[in-house]
Amino acid sequence: MGRFAPSPSGPLHFGSLVAAVASYCDARAHNGRWLVRMEDIDQPRCMPGADRIIINTLKRFGFIFDEPVLYQSYAERQRAYTRALERLQSQNRLFYCTCTRKQIKPFPLYPGTCRQQRQPPNGEYAIRIQVPHEVFGLKDRIQGPYQQNLATDCGDFIVFRKNGYFAYQLAVVVDDAEQGVTDIVRGIDILDSTPRQLFLQRQLGLTTPRYAHIPVVVDANGHKLSKQTFAKDISREDPHTLIRFALSALGQQTPPRHTSLSALWQWAIDHWDIQRIRGAVVKQDALNASSPL
């Protein structure tokens, strides 16, 4: 079971498409199911209507969803996150933190300032989880071995934010477990979050999926494509061309011309080889210049 989990802070761009193509081909190549989850838990960052644009773009590009789209903002997801937080609270690992970014030095490694604050204080606060002095690691299917000592490389991290929203690290492990996700294919920019997620999975008694972190696509200036860097909206672009570019970015064989999207997808799935993916960065300008069409 694979999944693609965009944040609806804007329409899909090419970097997002590359991640979607990778997760989709990997799931289908293993006769697996594929899900779309809308990671809209951080509501202030969400753009009204972006979720529908993303869903319609994926459908126009020929992606087939095996279940209805799950939204993190739905009431039932909030209840699920609350249950997870309560379980962590029962382990006596949570504390209330009033620190600002300026007070955390060196940022973002948290020095444990508020660890003894076990009751909610007046005013705004975040909830952090105290991490052990322990190494958490994985063997990534693309990047190889990766590990962190959470105490020295990360520090106590936030599971509930000052603005009243659950943190990504908690929501993602709860959602992946409840949706039955077995294989996560996503950008390498998320790799350093994975040890924290492994820790939460252990504390919550959840199964750990397999991970594969693909290179991120960057622009001519070396900046990751994102809404913040005004990456181009692909909702009106030609699906055939961009899917071929995405496969090329992933080191896959370039498929022959096809008259239908379904034939293109079947060829890409039949020839999918995750071991052909290399590195941490793909330059979009070089890709566009060199990829055969």
C-alpha positions as CSV (number, residue, x, y, z in Angstrom):
1,M,0.0,0.0,0.0
2,G,1.5,3.3,-1.1
3,R,0.3,6.9,-0.7
4,F,0.8,10.5,-1.9
5,A,0.2,13.1,0.7
6,P,0.3,16.7,-0.6
7,S,-0.3,19.8,1.4
8,P,-3.1,21.9,-0.1
9,S,-1.2,25.2,0.2
10,G,-1.4,25.6,-3.6
11,P,-1.7,23.7,-6.9
12,L,0.6,20.8,-7.8
13,H,4.0,21.7,-9.3
14,F,6.5,19.5,-11.1
15,G,8.3,18.5,-7.9
16,S,5.1,17.3,-6.4
17,L,4.3,15.3,-9.6
18,V,7.7,13.5,-9.4
19,A,6.8,12.4,-5.9
20,A,3.4,11.2,-6.9
21,V,4.7,9.3,-10.0
22,A,7.3,7.6,-7.8
23,S,4.9,6.5,-5.1
24,Y,2.3,5.4,-7.7
25,C,4.6,3.4,-9.9
26,D,6.2,1.7,-6.9
27,A,2.9,0.7,-5.4
28,R,1.5,-0.5,-8.7
29,A,4.7,-2.4,-9.6
30,H,4.2,-4.5,-6.5
31,N,0.5,-5.0,-7.2
32,G,-0.3,-2.7,-4.4
33,R,-3.0,-0.1,-3.7
34,W,-2.5,3.6,-3.8
35,L,-4.0,6.3,-1.7
36,V,-4.2,10.1,-1.7
37,R,-4.2,11.9,1.7
38,M,-4.7,15.7,2.0
39,E,-2.3,16.9,4.7
40,D,-4.4,20.0,5.6
41,I,-3.8,19.8,9.3
42,D,-2.0,23.2,9.3
43,Q,-5.1,25.1,8.2
44,P,-3.6,28.6,8.1
45,R,-1.3,27.5,5.3
46,C,-4.0,25.9,3.2
47,M,-5.3,27.7,0.1
48,P,-9.1,27.6,-0.3
49,G,-9.9,25.2,-3.2
50,A,-6.3,23.9,-3.6
51,D,-7.4,20.4,-2.5
52,R,-9.9,20.2,-5.4
53,I,-7.3,21.5,-7.9
54,I,-4.8,18.9,-6.7
55,I,-7.3,16.1,-6.9
56,N,-8.5,17.1,-10.4
57,T,-5.0,17.5,-11.6
58,L,-4.1,14.0,-10.4
59,K,-7.1,12.5,-12.1
60,R,-6.4,14.4,-15.4
61,F,-2.9,12.9,-15.3
62,G,-4.3,9.4,-15.1
63,F,-3.7,8.6,-11.4
64,I,-6.3,6.1,-10.0
65,F,-7.2,6.4,-6.3
66,D,-8.1,3.1,-4.5
67,E,-9.9,4.8,-1.6
68,P,-11.6,8.2,-1.0
69,V,-9.2,11.0,-0.2
70,L,-8.5,11.3,3.5
71,Y,-8.3,14.8,5.0
72,Q,-6.4,15.4,8.2
73,S,-8.7,18.2,9.2
74,Y,-11.7,16.0,9.5
75,A,-13.2,15.6,13.0
76,E,-12.4,11.8,13.1
77,R,-8.8,12.4,12.4
78,Q,-8.6,15.0,15.2
79,R,-10.0,12.4,17.5
80,A,-7.5,9.9,16.4
81,Y,-4.6,12.3,17.0
82,T,-6.0,13.1,20.4
83,R,-6.0,9.4,21.3
84,A,-2.4,9.1,20.3
85,L,-1.5,12.2,22.3
86,E,-3.2,10.7,25.3
87,R,-1.3,7.5,25.0
88,L,2.0,9.4,24.9
89,Q,0.8,11.4,27.9
90,S,0.3,8.1,29.8
91,Q,3.9,7.3,29.2
92,N,4.9,10.5,31.1
93,R,6.9,11.8,28.1
94,L,5.0,14.9,27.3
95,F,5.6,18.4,28.7
96,Y,4.4,21.9,28.0
97,C,6.8,24.3,26.3
98,T,6.5,28.1,26.2
99,C,9.9,28.7,24.5
100,T,10.1,30.9,21.4
101,R,12.5,30.2,18.5
102,K,14.9,32.9,19.7
103,Q,15.1,31.1,23.1
104,I,16.1,27.8,21.5
105,K,19.9,27.8,20.9
106,P,21.2,26.3,18.8
107,F,17.9,26.2,16.9
108,P,16.3,23.8,16.2
109,L,18.0,21.5,18.7
110,Y,15.8,21.8,21.8
111,P,17.9,22.0,25.0
112,G,15.1,20.7,27.4
113,T,14.3,24.1,29.0
114,C,10.7,23.3,29.9
115,R,11.0,19.5,30.6
116,Q,9.8,19.9,34.2
117,Q,6.6,21.8,33.1
118,R,4.1,19.0,33.3
119,Q,0.9,21.1,33.7
120,P,-0.5,23.5,31.2
121,P,0.8,27.0,31.9
122,N,-1.1,30.3,31.3
123,G,-0.9,31.6,27.8
124,E,0.3,29.9,24.6
125,Y,2.2,26.7,24.8
126,A,3.3,23.8,22.6
127,I,3.5,20.2,23.7
128,R,6.8,18.5,23.3
129,I,7.8,14.9,23.7
130,Q,10.9,14.0,25.6
131,V,13.2,11.8,23.5
132,P,15.6,9.2,24.7
133,H,19.4,9.2,24.3
134,E,19.0,6.5,21.7
135,V,19.8,5.9,18.0
136,F,16.9,5.4,15.6
137,G,17.7,4.4,12.0
138,L,16.5,2.7,8.9
139,K,17.8,1.3,5.7
140,D,16.3,3.5,3.1
141,R,15.5,1.7,-0.2
142,I,17.2,4.5,-2.2
143,Q,19.5,6.4,0.2
144,G,20.8,3.5,2.2
145,P,21.4,3.5,5.9
146,Y,20.4,6.6,7.8
147,Q,20.2,7.2,11.6
148,Q,20.0,9.8,14.3
149,N,20.5,10.0,18.0
150,L,17.3,11.8,18.8
151,A,18.8,13.4,22.0
152,T,21.8,14.9,20.2
153,D,20.6,15.3,16.6
154,C,17.0,16.4,17.2
155,G,16.1,17.0,20.8
156,D,12.6,17.0,22.3
157,F,10.2,17.8,19.4
158,I,6.7,19.3,19.1
159,V,3.7,17.0,18.9
160,F,1.1,19.8,19.4
161,R,1.7,23.3,18.3
162,K,1.1,26.7,19.9
163,N,-1.5,27.6,17.3
164,G,-3.7,24.7,18.4
165,Y,-3.0,22.2,15.6
166,F,-1.5,18.8,15.9
167,A,2.1,18.6,14.6
168,Y,3.0,16.8,11.3
169,Q,5.2,14.2,13.0
170,L,2.3,12.9,15.1
171,A,-0.4,13.1,12.5
172,V,1.6,11.3,9.7
173,V,2.4,8.2,11.8
174,V,-1.2,7.9,13.0
175,D,-2.6,8.3,9.5
176,D,-0.1,5.9,7.8
177,A,-0.8,3.2,10.4
178,E,-4.6,3.6,10.2
179,Q,-4.6,3.6,6.4
180,G,-2.5,0.5,6.3
181,V,0.4,2.1,4.4
182,T,3.3,-0.3,4.0
183,D,5.6,1.6,1.7
184,I,6.3,5.3,1.8
185,V,8.0,6.9,-1.2
186,R,8.6,10.7,-0.6
187,G,11.2,13.4,-1.0
188,I,14.6,13.3,0.6
189,D,13.8,16.6,2.3
190,I,11.7,14.5,4.7
191,L,14.4,12.0,5.5
192,D,15.6,13.8,8.6
193,S,12.1,13.5,10.0
194,T,12.0,9.8,9.7
195,P,13.8,8.8,13.0
196,R,11.3,10.9,14.9
197,Q,8.5,9.1,13.2
198,L,10.2,5.7,14.0
199,F,10.3,6.7,17.6
200,L,6.6,7.7,17.7
201,Q,5.7,4.5,15.9
202,R,7.4,2.5,18.7
203,Q,5.8,4.5,21.5
204,L,2.4,4.1,19.9
205,G,2.8,0.5,19.1
206,L,2.5,1.1,15.3
207,T,4.0,-0.9,12.5
208,T,6.9,0.8,10.7
209,P,6.6,1.0,6.9
210,R,9.4,0.7,4.4
211,Y,10.8,4.0,3.3
212,A,12.3,5.3,0.1
213,H,13.3,8.9,-0.2
214,I,13.6,10.3,-3.7
215,P,15.7,13.3,-4.9
216,V,14.0,16.7,-4.8
217,V,13.6,18.8,-7.9
218,V,15.4,22.2,-7.8
219,D,15.3,25.2,-10.1
220,A,18.2,26.9,-11.8
221,N,19.2,28.6,-8.6
222,G,19.3,25.4,-6.6
223,H,16.1,26.1,-4.7
224,K,13.6,23.2,-4.2
225,L,10.5,23.7,-6.2
226,S,7.7,24.7,-3.9
227,K,4.8,27.1,-3.6
228,Q,7.0,29.5,-1.6
229,T,9.4,29.7,-4.5
230,F,6.5,30.2,-7.0
231,A,6.9,26.9,-8.7
232,K,4.8,26.6,-11.8
233,D,1.3,25.2,-11.5
234,I,1.0,22.1,-13.7
235,S,-2.8,21.7,-13.7
236,R,-3.1,22.8,-17.3
237,E,0.1,21.2,-18.7
238,D,0.3,18.2,-21.0
239,P,0.2,15.0,-18.9
240,H,2.1,12.9,-21.4
241,T,5.1,15.3,-21.5
242,L,5.3,15.9,-17.8
243,I,4.9,12.2,-16.8
244,R,7.8,11.4,-19.1
245,F,9.9,14.2,-17.6
246,A,9.0,12.8,-14.1
247,L,10.1,9.3,-15.0
248,S,13.4,10.8,-16.4
249,A,13.9,12.7,-13.1
250,L,13.5,9.4,-11.3
251,G,16.2,7.7,-13.5
252,Q,13.7,5.5,-15.2
253,Q,13.8,4.4,-18.9
254,T,12.0,6.9,-21.1
255,P,8.9,5.2,-22.4
256,P,8.0,5.3,-26.1
257,R,5.3,7.5,-27.4
258,H,1.8,6.3,-26.5
259,T,-1.6,7.3,-27.7
260,S,-3.2,7.0,-24.3
261,L,-2.4,7.8,-20.7
262,S,-3.3,4.3,-19.6
263,A,-0.8,2.8,-22.0
264,L,1.9,5.2,-20.8
265,W,1.2,4.3,-17.2
266,Q,1.2,0.6,-17.9
267,W,4.6,0.9,-19.6
268,A,6.0,3.0,-16.7
269,I,4.8,0.5,-14.1
270,D,6.0,-2.6,-16.0
271,H,9.5,-1.0,-16.3
272,W,9.7,0.5,-12.8
273,D,13.0,0.0,-11.1
274,I,13.5,1.9,-7.8
275,Q,17.2,1.0,-7.8
276,R,17.7,3.3,-10.8
277,I,17.0,6.4,-8.6
278,R,20.1,8.1,-7.4
279,G,21.2,11.2,-5.5
280,A,19.5,13.9,-3.6
281,V,18.8,16.6,-6.2
282,V,17.5,16.8,-9.7
283,K,17.9,20.1,-11.6
284,Q,14.7,20.9,-13.5
285,D,16.4,23.0,-16.2
286,A,18.9,20.2,-17.1
287,L,16.1,17.7,-17.1
288,N,14.0,19.7,-19.5
289,A,17.0,20.3,-21.8
290,S,18.2,16.7,-22.0
291,S,15.1,14.5,-21.7
292,P,14.0,13.0,-25.0
293,L,10.4,13.6,-25.9
